[in-house]
Amino acid sequence: MPFRYDPPMSALNPSGAKTIDSIRPWRTIARRPSRKIKVGSVYVGGDAPIAVQSMTNTLTHDVEATVGQITRLEEVGADIVRVSVPDPESSAALRSIVDQVNVPLVADIHFHYKRGIEAADNGAACLRINPGNIGGQARVKEVVAAARANGCSIRIGVNGGSLERDLLEKYGEPCPDAMVESALMHARMLDDEGFHDYKISVKASDIFLTVAAYHQLADATDAPLHLGITEAGGQRIGTVKSSIGMGSLLWAGIGDTIRVSLSDEPEEEIRVGFDMLKSLGLRTRGVNIISCPSCARQGFDVIKTVRILEVRLSHVREPISLSIIGCVVNGPGEAMFTDIGFTGGSAGYGMMYHAGKKTGKTDNIDMIDEIVAGVEAKAEEVRAAREETVAA
């Protein structure tokens, strides 16, 4: 039987006819419907872009160090940044930090409800709490009142390593049922106060547990979901685990904001997060480099070239596609579908492409400068077109 594809409703116009979005139906990701909330100036859920966030590892009461790290996270594109607020000194410092940065801040609150109230009063855009851990419904009511008064949302953060004792006794071990039951119990505490501006996470270090819990939670609530594989490890293995776990969820349409948890610099979490979303076509920020692994046919050093270009083009924010292919076997074909392309040839020269069309040979010595110039020119063209559209 021939393959039959039924496009999701998002790929159809009101009359039922296919739209431009369904030209390549195998690339379609139908996102799970969720309600939309605000984290400061950033929308999360609904039709909002999937937000990428990280967390500082400085002492929050060291304002200079914390602002410096947040600024570096802003520079690599962070939409939201979380900071720990474990003590009164940290919640007091939050006001000064908020005044010096541009991204919305999430205050990480674990046990003391007063830190949540202080953080909301001092400018936090969101509080990360587990309502059941802060002393009962009366204290939840106080935190919710502070959040509501300051336009502050809440993230319910369930972690497989810190589930409630009664749930562990009931289920015997951390499992999807236990994690989802914990999340929904916390959510009810907020719902009982008439507060619905919350998102939920159910993270674990085990990929299978995390993915199963999120699938179950996605069916049980319309709250926006914050994705993550917690304690995923160092840069390499953490990226692999996060890509498998979060990638499968995102591909299934689940997830409204993500944090890649790495034992590495926070900026690396943002880079990996955006690369993950770009690979799935869910965000298009920055240059998407398509490059070959190199072989004996290469007409230039592909690996070295790509490493240099990743650094030289890291400042570009516009969605530009770039193909860097070592030889003419696949190079021209890849260049047909990218904004800028370079294909290795022979005798120290390669072929440049713009919008799939040959623009002439380029000496290997000069190719990096020419590629960078071509990408920057295309980025300026995209930026100008966007500004013109906005102005109209």
N, C-alpha and C positions, 0 to 999 in steps of 0.2 A: 504494500500500500504506500503511495507517495506521501511524503511529509506534508502535513497541513498545519499552517500557523494561524492561530486566532489572536490578533493583536489585542493588547489590553485596551480598556476604554480610553486611557490617556493618549493612545495613538490614533484615536478616531475623532472627527469633528462631530458637532451635534447631529448632522444628518446621517452619521454612520460611515461616511466615506473615510478612507485612509488619508492621513495627513503626511507632511514631509517627514515627521518623526518616525514613520513606519517604513521608510524606504529600506532601511537595514533592520528588519524586525528582530534579528537575533541579538542586536545590541540593546534592545529595549529593557529597561529596568523600571518596573511599576512600583513606586514607593508606597509603603504601607501608610494608609491615611492616619494622621494623628492631629491632635489639636496643637495650635501654635501658641507658644509663650515667648516672652522677651527676657533676654539676659542683657540688661543695659540696652545698648543700641542694636544688639544682634537678635534677630528672630531665630527661634529654634522650633522645628516641627512644621507641620503643614506643608506648604510648598516652598518653604525657605531652603536655601542651599545648606547642605550638610556642613556644620561648623567644625573647625579643627581647633583643638585646644591642647595645652600642656600645663605643667605645674612648676612653680619655682622650687628650688632646693636651697635657697638662702634662708637665713634667719629673718623672719618677716620684720622683726623690730629693728633690723639693720636696713634702714630706709634706702640708703645710697646703693647698697649691694642689690637689694630687691628691685628697685627701680631700674638699675642697670640691666639686670637679667630680663625684666619684662620688656624693656626697650629693645633688647636683642631679639626677643621673641616676636615683637611687633614687626621688626625688620624682615623676618623670614615669613611673615604672613599669618601669625596666630590670630584667630578670631576672638578667642576667650582665653584668659589665663587664670589658673587657680593658685591661691596662696594659703599656707597653713596659718590658722589663728588659734594657737593652743593656750595663749595666756593673755592677760590684760595689756601687756606691753605691745603685743602684736596687734590686738584690735585697736589700740590707740594709734599705732603707726599707720594703720590702714588709711586713715583720712589723708595723711600727707602723701602716701603712695598713690591713691586714687587721683589726687590733684595733679600728679606729674606724668601720668600715662594716658594712653588713648583707648586701649582695649578694656572691655568690661572685666571685672575681677570677681571670681567666685571665692568666697571665704570657706575654708575647710574647717568645719566644726565637728568634734567627735562626741564629747560628753557634757560639756558645761553649757547650759542653755544661755547663760549671760553673755558668753562670747558671741553667740548668734545675734542677740539683741544689739550688742555693741557694734558688731560688724555691719549689720543693716543700717544702724544710725550713722556709721562712719563711711558709708558710700559703697559697700559691696553691692554688686548687681545681682548676686545669687548666693544662697547659703547651701553648702553641701552638708546635710545632716541625715541621721536616722532618727526620726521623731521618737521612737521607742527607747532610745538611749539617753535622752536628756531629762528624764525625771517625771514622766506621766503627762496626761492630757492638759493639766493646768499649766505646765511650763510650755508645752507645745502651743497652747493658746497665746501665751505671752510672745513667743518667737514669731508666730504667725502675725500677731498684731504689729510687731516691729517691721516684719517683711512687707506687709500690706501698706503700712504708713510710708515706707520708703520706696515703693515700687520694686521690691526685691523678689525674685523668684527663688525656688528651692529645688535642689537636687536630692532625691532619696538615693543614697548610695549603699547598696547591699554588696557585701563581699563574702565569697565562699570561705575565707579564712576566719571570719568573725561573726558567724551566724549565732543567733540566740540559742542559749542552752536548751530551752524547751523544744526547739525545733530539731536540734541535734539528737535529743533523746527520743523524739517522735520518729524521726526518719533514720537514725543510726549513723548518718554521715552527711556531709554536704551533698545535696543532689538538686536537680532542677526544681522539684516540687517544694523543697524546703526554701530555696532562694526566692522563688516566686511568691510563696506564702508570706515570707518575711516582707518582700517589697509591697505586696498588696495590703498587709497589715499596717505598714507605715503610711501608705497612701490614704487609707481610711481615716487615720488620725488627722490628716490635713483636710480631707473631704468633710469630716465632721465639723471643722471650723469654717466651712464654706470657702476653703482656699484650694484653687485648682491650678495655680500657676506653678506646676512642678513637672520635673522630668525624672526619670528613673534609670538606674543602672543596676545590673546584676552580674558583677564581674567575678571571675575566678582565674586562677593561673592555669587550670586545666581547660584546654580548648573545647573538648567535647561537652563538658559541664556547662561552660559559658554559652556555647551556641545553642544547646538544648534549652537552657533557661531563658534566653532571649526569645527564642521561637515561642515558648509557652507564654511568656509575658506579653509578647506582641499580640497574642490572641485574647488576652485577658483585660487589656486596657487600651485607651486611646491616648494615653500620656506620651509625650515625646520620649524617645529612648536615647540614652547616652551609652555608646558602645566602648568596650575596652577589654583586652585580655590583661588582667592585672599581673604584676610581677613577672612580666614576660621574659626578662633577662637582658643581656647585653645587646649591642647594636645589631649584630648579625642574627642571632637566634631569636631575639625579641621581634625583629622585623618579620622574620619568617612566621613565627607563631601568630603575630597580630594580623599578618596578611591572610593567613589561612582562616583564622577565626572570624575576624571582622570582615574580611573580603567576602566570605561565604554569606554572612548576614546582609551586607550591603547589596550583594548581587541578588539576594532574595527580597530586596526592598525594605529591609529592616534597619533602622538607625537614623538619627536626626543630628547627632553631634558625636565626635569621636575623640578619644585620647589614646595615642600609641604609647604604652608604658615601657620605657627603655632605661636600663642602667647606663645612661649616657647623658650628654648635655641636652637640656630641654629643647634647644633649637632643632636637634636631630629628630625629635618626636614630631615636630611640625613638618619637617621636610618629608619624612616617611608618610605621614598622614595625607599630605597633599598628593604625593606620588601614588598612594593607594587609590585615592578618589579619582585622580586623572586617569589611571589605568582602567577604571570602570566607567569613565565618561561622566562622573557625577560632579566633578569640579574641573575647571579648565585653567586655573591660575598658573602662569609661568610657562616656561619652555618644556615641551614634551620631546625628549630626544629619543629617536629610534635609531639604534646602532647595532651593527653585527658583532658577533663575538671575536671576529678576525680569524684568518687562516692564512695559508701560504699564498693565496691569490691576492692578498691585500696590496694595494698600491701605495699605502702610507701606514703609519703606526696608529691604528684605530683606537686602541686602548688608551694610549697617551693623549691622543687628540680629544677623546670624549672627556677624560678627566679634566683637561684644561678648559674645555667648553662649559662643563658643569659649573666651574668657578667663575669664568668670564661672563656667563649669562645668568648668574644667580640673582641679579638685580632686576631682571625683566619680569614684570607682573602680568602682562597681557598673554592670552593663550596662543602661543606660537608652536607649530609642529616643525621639527627639524630631523632630517634623516642623514645619518653619517654611515655610509656603507663602503666597505673596503675595496670592492671590485664591481665589475659591470654585470655580474650574474643576476643579482637582485637589486642593485642600486637604482637603475632607471625606473624600475617598477615601484619601488618604495618612494622615490622622489615624486612620482605622479600624484601621490596623495598627501604630500607635506608642503608646508609653506616655503621652506628653504631646504635644499638638499645638496649634498656633496657626495660624489661617487668616485672612488679611486680608479685611476687608469694605469698608465705606464710612463716610463721615462720621466718620473718626477712631477707629473701633472694629473689633475683630476677634472671632473666636469661639475660645474655649478648649475643648480636648478632653482628657479623661482616659480612657485605655483605650478610645478610639474613641467615647466618648459626650460629647455637648455638656455643658459645665458652666457656660456663660453667656458673655455678651459682656464684653470687657475693653477699656478705653481704651488706645489705642496708647502713650500716655505711660507707663502703668503695666505694659505687657505684659512687659517684660524682667524686672522684679522678680517678677511673678506666675509667669512661666515658670520662673525660677530656683527659686522657692519650691516649685513643683510637682515639678520634677526632684529637688530635695533631699529632699522628702517621700517620693517614690517610691523613691529610693535608700535611705533609712532603712528603709522597709518591706521592701525586698529584703534588706538587711543583717540585719534582725531575723529574717526568715524563714530565712536561711541559718544564723544562729547557733542558732536553735531546732532546725533539722535536725541540726546538728553535735552539740548537747547531747543530743539524743535518741539 
